[in-house]
Every structure is written in structure tokens, then in C-alpha cells.
Amino acid sequence: MGYGSYSHDAHQALIAGRSASPGREVFAQKSCHPLMSPFGLKFRESRDNAEHPNSLAIAFALDVTGSMGNIPDSLARRELPTFMKLLTDCKIADPQLLFMAVGDATSDRAAFQIGQFETTAELMDQWLTRSYLEGGGGGTGEESYELVFYALAQHTDTDCFAKRKKRGYLFMTGDEHPYPAVSRQQVAALFGETLDEDIPIEEVIAAAAESYHLFFLIPDLQRRQRCEARWRALLGDHVICMESYEDTCAVAASIVALTEKALPDIEAVAKTLVANGIARERVGAVVRALSTYAGAGDAHALSKLDIDAPGAVKPGWWTRLFG
């Protein structure tokens, strides 16, 4: 998959047409869409082609339990074109996006859903809005995030890795712990596959990390308290604690640009966000969220610095940008 050309103008026009629509019209699914069911899944493919000779696989795995539905809604109504525009401005060649939706396999009817890798605005949007926002979750403090790693490791095939040994990207949003292992019973029920035994979470993460950079995005600082420590034990500085779910696309695009060396440092990130019309307070929030990953000087201090506060000691580049 991944044929066709991306148009930012077409994407903006698409989401502008639904700005006043209620959420139930944007995400109209009442159950898992048949084309997003993982049962019998072989591979989701990200392929090079004449239009896109240097494809880069980027997967968004969106927690669609009751506390997390605002992120897919934000992407579908406002922010996904921002993500693509930032990648374009940073000269990230040929991104191909795949959307997954994750819930709780111990209680939800549609605990895991998966689309296709796509390049055009229309098809990206189609798979995103086909997601069933079940709004469930089991209330145990855990969701079935481990199934995302399993799907990436076992059921995706990307030319960026197969041909160039370039890893793709996973951006998973969530606010709970993962379960400690991929359950063989759940794999049988959801994928129709047989495992000899459960797979520990550490092993399935290691398998997915062979071909993807793995990031876990926590939507705000309040929710980081209940899940950050566990995720840091699993993913280290690839756990990003945002200040608002509204920063998801800016944070994700900035991570790609930093990792691909398209932007050299956090100052360049800030300049790019400003150039794209992102509000000063949101730029500050993104800078703080990314400070540790970006290695921005005294990362711990910068992550706690309120660079928008009157009289605060600001990095020199921030003063040059905003005064």
C-alpha cells in the first residue's frame, strides 16, 4: 500500500467540512469495521513505488478506551494535516501512515483494530475514521497495548526496513500499563493464530523494536503519574509526557524530524513549529515534552522550566524567538 500523492490543501478541506459535525458522525462505526479486523491478517505493507521511492512507515496506535477518545477526534478534526505539513517542511521523504486502535482484550468487543499504510489524505482519513471508538476499558489499570507490538513484529512488512534497514515509527497513545504478556488465548481469538505460550511484554517489544522506533505518548501530566514509571522501564526516554493531547501531532512529527536528523536540535524544532503557526504556549509545551529525548542541555531542568512564565529564565534561543 502507499500509492497516490499527498495534498495538504485537500486534507485541510476534508477536515474543514466536518468541523461542526458531532463525533458520532465523524466516527460512525458501531463495531469493528470488517477491513480493520486482525483476524486472518497476513501483512500490512508499506512499499516503495515510483511516486514514493523512499517510503517511511509511520504507525499511530490510538488508545480508544473511555478516557482517551479525544486524541483520535483531534486528529480527525484538526491535527493530522499539521503532522503531515511538519514532515513535509522537514523534508521527510514519502511518509506512509497506518492507524491502529487499541482497547482492552479482557473486556472490549473490538480490542484491536488495524488499517493500512497510506499516503493520500483521503485514505489516511478513511482508515482513521473507520476506527470504532468503543470507549471501553477494563478498569484494571491495564490496556492491551502489547497487541500493538505483536502486530508490528508479526504482521507488517516495510520496504524502509527490508530494503534500507531504516526503522519505521510507532506512536502509541495511552494512559495505563500494558499487560505483562501477549496472551496466546487473545491471539487465537483476535488473530486466529496459535502460539505455544504467552510472549512476555519485554520480548514482543524487542521484536517490534528491530524494525520500528517505539514511542509511548502520555496525554497530560496528571496521567503520567499512573503509568510513566512502568513505560520508562520498558522504553526508556522513548516515553514522552505531553502537557495536552492537543500536542500529539506536533510532538510526533518533531520526534521523526529529530531522529531522522532533519532537525538538529530542540531550537530547530521550536523554529519549525513557530513557522507553522503553532501558538507560543503550545510550542513551549512541545519543547518541554521533548527536552529529555532531544538531549536539550540540562534536560531535567528544561523539562520543568516554565518558559512562558513572566520573568522565567529562558534559553537564549527562546528569547530570540519570542523576546
NORQUI-V201757 format. One record per pair of residues at least 24 apart in sequence whose C-alpha atoms are under 6 Angstrom apart, sorted by the first residue. I is the first residue (numbers start at 1). J is the second residue. If there is no record, write none. Layout:
I:J
I:J
This chain:
1:45
1:46
1:117
2:96
2:117
2:118
2:119
4:120
5:120
6:119
6:120
6:121
11:121
15:77
19:77
27:129
29:132
31:132
32:110
32:132
36:113
36:114
36:115
37:113
38:191
39:190
39:191
39:192
40:191
40:192
42:155
43:155
43:156
44:116
44:156
45:156
45:157
45:158
46:117
46:158
47:159
52:94
54:94
55:94
55:95
55:160
56:94
56:95
56:96
56:160
56:168
57:96
57:168
58:96
58:97
58:168
58:169
59:97
59:98
59:99
59:170
60:99
60:170
60:171
60:172
61:99
61:100
61:101
61:172
62:101
62:172
62:173
63:101
63:102
63:173
63:174
64:102
64:103
64:133
64:135
65:103
65:135
65:136
65:137
66:135
66:136
83:249
83:253
90:262
99:128
103:137
103:143
103:144
104:137
104:143
104:144
105:144
107:138
141:176
142:176
142:177
142:178
142:179
143:178
144:178
145:178
146:182
149:205
149:208
150:204
152:208
153:207
153:208
167:211
167:212
168:212
169:212
169:213
170:214
170:215
171:215
171:216
172:216
172:217
173:216
173:217
174:218
175:218
176:227
177:227
215:239
218:242
219:244
219:245
220:244
237:293
241:289
242:289
251:286
